[in-house]
Amino acid sequence: MNVTFADITLPLWLVASQWTLLFALGFLVIVMYRQLGFLLSLRDLGTEREGLPIGEKAPAFGYTPLNGSVSPSARIAFTPKGIWSFLLFVDPGCAGCRGTLPALEQLIPTFEQGMRVLVVTTAGPILIDEINVFKTASIDIYHVDKDVPNELYRTRSTPFAYLVDPDGIIQAKGVATDEDEIRKIVQKGDRSTIGMESITS
């Protein structure tokens, strides 16, 4: 016996529910794409809103070494004056931060001699040792209290960097996940003060 599609009948409610589901899925896809476009269009604006505004004085704070040659028990004060400073907030749990450290290691030799590079995190030594990129980093990483990024610098996302001039004023800031983004932040400094010829090449 041959059965054709003409012989098959479906309940009206089943047909209606299938079409309703199809239209609902299509609507959700459209909403998701519009939301993605909206978020991408606000990316730069979000960077501007994140953290302390450019032109504001960078707050001082204390930090403790987590690796490197400095004694872990030493408490150091960050007073953002006298020299240019590149301040970077990172977190071992942040996927973007794992690309930031190698990128920064490559760029540090192009910075002006004596420019202070300060990589800070609220994580402790146990979390640092769990992430290989952090554990093996040649850059010194320092621990700060949670109120430093959250309250003093109002920074919610990582990796996020600030460029602070010798007067302690924030000249640039932004997300710093790779070499290009780090370059863009550093390039906003006074070229007569920072050796920029090599970093822009």
C-alpha positions in Angstrom: 0.0 0.0 0.0 1.4 3.4 -1.0 1.0 6.3 1.4 1.3 9.8 0.1 1.6 13.1 2.0 -1.9 13.9 0.9 -3.1 11.0 3.1 -1.4 12.4 6.2 -3.4 14.9 8.2 -2.1 16.7 11.3 -4.2 18.2 14.0 -4.7 22.0 13.6 -3.3 22.7 17.0 -0.1 20.9 16.1 0.4 22.9 12.9 -0.4 26.2 14.7 2.0 25.4 17.5 4.8 24.6 15.1 4.4 27.9 13.2 4.1 29.8 16.4 7.4 28.2 17.6 9.1 29.1 14.3 8.1 32.7 14.5 9.1 32.9 18.1 12.6 31.5 17.3 13.0 34.0 14.4 12.0 36.9 16.7 14.6 35.8 19.3 17.3 35.6 16.7 16.5 39.1 15.5 16.5 40.5 19.1 19.8 38.8 19.8 21.5 40.3 16.7 20.1 43.8 17.5 21.4 43.5 21.1 24.8 42.4 19.9 25.0 45.3 17.5 23.9 47.7 20.2 26.6 46.4 22.6 29.3 46.7 19.9 28.3 50.2 19.1 28.6 51.1 22.8 32.0 49.5 23.2 34.0 52.7 22.9 31.5 54.7 24.9 31.6 52.0 27.6 35.4 52.3 27.8 35.0 56.1 28.3 32.6 55.5 31.1 34.6 52.8 32.8 36.9 53.9 35.7 38.1 57.3 36.6 37.7 60.0 34.0 40.7 61.3 31.9 42.1 64.5 33.5 41.4 63.3 37.1 44.2 62.8 39.6 45.2 59.1 40.1 44.7 58.1 43.7 47.6 56.7 45.7 47.4 53.2 47.2 49.5 50.5 48.8 50.5 47.2 47.2 52.3 44.0 48.0 54.5 42.0 45.7 53.2 38.6 44.6 56.2 37.5 42.5 59.6 38.7 41.3 62.6 39.7 43.4 60.9 42.0 45.9 60.1 40.5 49.3 56.4 39.5 49.5 56.2 41.0 53.0 57.1 44.5 51.8 54.3 47.0 51.5 54.9 49.6 48.8 53.1 52.9 48.3 52.1 53.9 44.8 52.3 57.7 44.6 51.6 58.6 41.0 54.0 61.5 40.7 57.4 62.1 39.3 57.4 59.7 36.3 55.0 58.4 33.8 53.1 55.3 35.0 51.3 52.5 33.2 48.9 51.0 35.7 47.2 47.8 34.7 44.4 46.0 36.6 44.3 42.3 35.9 42.6 39.1 37.3 43.7 35.5 36.9 40.1 34.5 36.2 39.9 36.9 33.3 40.5 35.2 29.9 41.6 38.5 28.3 44.2 39.1 31.0 46.0 35.9 29.9 46.9 37.6 26.6 47.7 40.9 28.2 50.7 39.8 30.2 52.7 38.4 27.2 51.7 41.4 25.1 52.9 43.8 27.8 56.2 41.8 28.2 56.8 42.4 24.5 56.1 46.1 24.7 57.9 47.1 27.9 61.4 47.4 26.2 59.9 50.0 23.9 58.7 52.2 26.8 60.8 55.1 28.0 63.5 54.0 30.3 62.4 54.5 33.9 58.7 54.5 33.0 56.9 52.7 35.8 54.8 49.7 34.8 52.6 48.4 37.6 50.5 45.3 37.2 48.0 44.8 40.1 45.4 42.3 41.1 43.1 41.7 44.0 43.8 37.9 43.7 46.2 36.2 46.1 49.2 34.0 45.4 47.2 30.8 45.3 45.1 32.0 42.4 48.2 33.4 40.7 50.0 30.0 40.9 46.9 28.3 39.3 47.2 30.2 36.0 50.4 29.4 34.1 50.6 32.8 32.3 50.6 34.6 35.7 52.8 32.1 37.4 55.6 32.3 34.8 55.3 36.0 34.0 58.5 37.9 33.9 56.6 41.0 34.9 56.2 41.8 38.6 52.6 41.4 39.7 51.3 43.1 42.9 48.4 42.5 45.2 46.0 45.4 46.1 43.0 45.5 48.4 39.6 45.2 46.7 38.8 48.8 47.4 41.5 50.0 45.0 39.9 48.9 41.7 36.3 49.0 43.0 36.3 52.3 44.9 39.4 54.3 44.3 39.6 53.7 40.5 35.9 52.6 39.9 37.1 49.9 37.6 34.8 46.9 37.1 36.4 45.1 34.1 39.8 43.6 33.5 42.3 44.0 31.9 42.0 47.8 32.2 44.9 50.2 32.1 45.6 53.8 32.9 48.4 56.1 31.7 49.3 58.5 34.4 51.6 61.5 33.8 54.4 62.8 36.1 52.0 65.1 37.7 49.7 62.2 38.7 47.0 63.0 36.2 45.3 60.3 34.2 46.1 61.0 30.5 44.6 57.8 28.9 42.7 54.7 29.8 41.1 51.7 28.2 40.7 47.9 27.9 44.2 46.4 27.3 43.9 42.8 26.0 46.6 42.9 23.3 49.6 44.8 22.0 47.5 47.1 19.8 45.2 48.2 22.7 48.3 48.8 24.9 49.9 50.9 22.2 46.8 53.0 21.8 46.8 53.9 25.5 50.5 54.6 25.7 50.5 56.7 22.5 48.1 59.1 24.1 50.8 60.3 26.4 53.1 63.3 25.7 55.5 62.1 23.0 58.2 64.4 24.3 58.2 62.6 27.6 57.7 59.0 26.5 60.0 57.4 23.9 57.4 56.7 21.3 59.4 56.2 18.2 59.9 52.5 18.7 56.4 51.7 20.0 54.7 53.2 17.0 56.8 51.3 14.5 
